Amino acid sequence: MSDEEVAGFLSQERTVICATIGRDGFPHLMPLWYVVRDGQLWSWTFAKSQKVRNLERDPRATLQVEAGTEYSRLRGVMLKSDATIHRDTGLVADFGIELFTRYSDGVPGEDVRAMVLAQAPKRVVLQFNERSRSTWDHRKLASAH
């Protein structure tokens, strides 16, 4: 996929699978909601989550966003990244509002805003700084034959 295709794909999809490296060396995979900021994926999660503990030990993460249910329709993006963990409560709260704005397809109501503000002290924001990218779009395979 081109950069433009990747940007469009990531703006349409809603869940990224985040793989971190567990203490035992095995991959730890978890789904996350995300926002694309200046071409980077950002997410939030609980500060005490296993993925955060893993990223505190080793900031490397592999992210995958994929779509399609039939082989000929599969497409996706895999990003090898270094994660930055942001802990500032104000930044976390602002990001939470941005995240819920994306997932509610509009400005979240006061109940959602109150929930985000209440959760912000217990959460962190993860900024994934891309090192390398792999993409695939099997829809293009049929046109190649």
C-alpha positions as CSV (number, residue, x, y, z in Angstrom):
1,M,0.0,0.0,0.0
2,S,1.1,3.5,-0.7
3,D,1.4,6.1,2.2
4,E,-2.0,7.5,1.1
5,E,-3.6,4.1,1.1
6,V,-2.2,3.3,4.6
7,A,-3.5,6.6,5.9
8,G,-7.0,5.9,4.5
9,F,-7.0,2.4,5.7
10,L,-6.0,3.3,9.3
11,S,-8.6,6.1,9.4
12,Q,-11.3,3.5,8.5
13,E,-10.3,0.7,10.8
14,R,-11.0,0.7,14.5
15,T,-8.8,-1.8,16.3
16,V,-5.1,-2.4,16.4
17,I,-3.5,-5.5,17.8
18,C,-0.5,-4.5,19.9
19,A,2.2,-7.1,20.5
20,T,4.7,-6.4,23.3
21,I,7.4,-8.7,24.7
22,G,6.4,-10.4,28.0
23,R,8.8,-11.1,30.9
24,D,8.9,-14.7,29.7
25,G,9.9,-13.7,26.2
26,F,6.6,-14.6,24.6
27,P,4.6,-12.1,22.7
28,H,1.7,-10.5,24.5
29,L,-1.0,-9.5,22.1
30,M,-3.9,-7.2,23.0
31,P,-6.5,-5.2,21.1
32,L,-6.6,-1.4,21.4
33,W,-8.6,1.5,20.1
34,Y,-6.4,4.1,18.5
35,V,-6.1,7.6,17.0
36,V,-3.7,8.5,14.2
37,R,-1.8,11.7,15.0
38,D,0.7,13.0,12.4
39,G,0.9,9.5,10.9
40,Q,1.6,7.8,14.2
41,L,-0.8,5.5,16.1
42,W,-1.6,6.6,19.6
43,S,-3.7,4.7,22.2
44,W,-4.5,4.7,25.9
45,T,-4.7,1.9,28.4
46,F,-4.5,1.4,32.2
47,A,-1.1,2.3,33.6
48,K,-1.0,-1.0,35.5
49,S,-1.8,-3.2,32.5
50,Q,0.6,-5.9,31.4
51,K,1.3,-4.2,28.1
52,V,2.5,-1.1,29.9
53,R,4.7,-3.2,32.2
54,N,6.2,-4.9,29.2
55,L,6.8,-1.6,27.4
56,E,8.5,-0.2,30.6
57,R,11.0,-3.1,30.3
58,D,11.3,-3.0,26.5
59,P,9.7,-0.2,24.5
60,R,9.4,-2.3,21.3
61,A,6.0,-3.1,20.0
62,T,4.6,-4.6,16.8
63,L,1.2,-3.3,15.8
64,Q,-1.2,-4.9,13.3
65,V,-4.4,-3.6,11.8
66,E,-6.1,-6.0,9.4
67,A,-9.4,-6.2,7.5
68,G,-11.2,-8.7,5.4
69,T,-12.7,-12.1,5.9
70,E,-11.9,-13.8,2.6
71,Y,-8.3,-14.4,1.5
72,S,-8.8,-12.4,-1.7
73,R,-10.0,-9.4,0.4
74,L,-7.4,-9.4,3.2
75,R,-5.4,-6.2,3.7
76,G,-3.5,-4.7,6.5
77,V,-0.6,-2.8,8.0
78,M,2.1,-4.1,10.4
79,L,4.2,-1.4,12.2
80,K,7.4,-2.2,14.1
81,S,7.5,0.6,16.6
82,D,9.1,2.0,19.8
83,A,6.5,3.1,22.3
84,T,6.6,6.3,24.3
85,I,4.5,6.2,27.5
86,H,2.9,9.5,28.4
87,R,1.7,9.8,32.0
88,D,0.7,13.5,32.3
89,T,-2.9,13.4,33.5
90,G,-3.9,16.5,31.4
91,L,-2.5,15.0,28.2
92,V,-4.1,11.6,29.0
93,A,-7.5,13.3,29.6
94,D,-7.3,15.3,26.4
95,F,-6.3,12.2,24.5
96,G,-9.2,10.2,26.0
97,I,-11.7,12.8,24.8
98,E,-10.0,12.7,21.3
99,L,-10.3,8.9,21.3
100,F,-13.9,8.8,22.3
101,T,-14.7,11.5,19.8
102,R,-13.4,9.2,17.1
103,Y,-15.2,6.1,18.3
104,S,-18.5,7.9,19.0
105,D,-18.5,9.5,15.6
106,G,-18.9,13.0,17.1
107,V,-18.5,15.0,20.3
108,P,-18.9,12.7,23.3
109,G,-21.6,13.5,25.8
110,E,-21.0,14.8,29.3
111,D,-21.3,11.3,30.7
112,V,-18.4,10.1,28.5
113,R,-16.4,13.2,29.3
114,A,-16.9,12.6,33.0
115,M,-15.8,9.0,32.6
116,V,-12.7,10.0,30.7
117,L,-11.7,12.6,33.3
118,A,-12.3,10.1,36.2
119,Q,-10.2,7.4,34.4
120,A,-7.3,9.7,33.3
121,P,-5.3,9.4,36.5
122,K,-5.3,5.6,36.2
123,R,-4.4,5.6,32.5
124,V,-1.4,6.3,30.2
125,V,-1.2,7.3,26.6
126,L,0.9,5.2,24.3
127,Q,2.6,6.9,21.3
128,F,3.9,4.4,18.8
129,N,7.0,5.7,16.9
130,E,7.2,3.7,13.7
131,R,10.5,2.1,12.8
132,S,9.4,0.1,9.8
133,R,6.2,-0.9,8.0
134,S,4.8,-3.9,6.1
135,T,1.5,-3.8,4.2
136,W,-0.6,-6.1,2.1
137,D,-3.7,-5.8,0.0
138,H,-4.8,-9.1,-1.5
139,R,-7.5,-7.2,-3.5
140,K,-4.6,-6.2,-5.8
141,L,-3.5,-9.8,-6.4
142,A,-6.5,-10.6,-8.6
143,S,-5.7,-7.6,-10.9
144,A,-2.0,-8.8,-11.2
145,H,-3.1,-12.0,-13.0
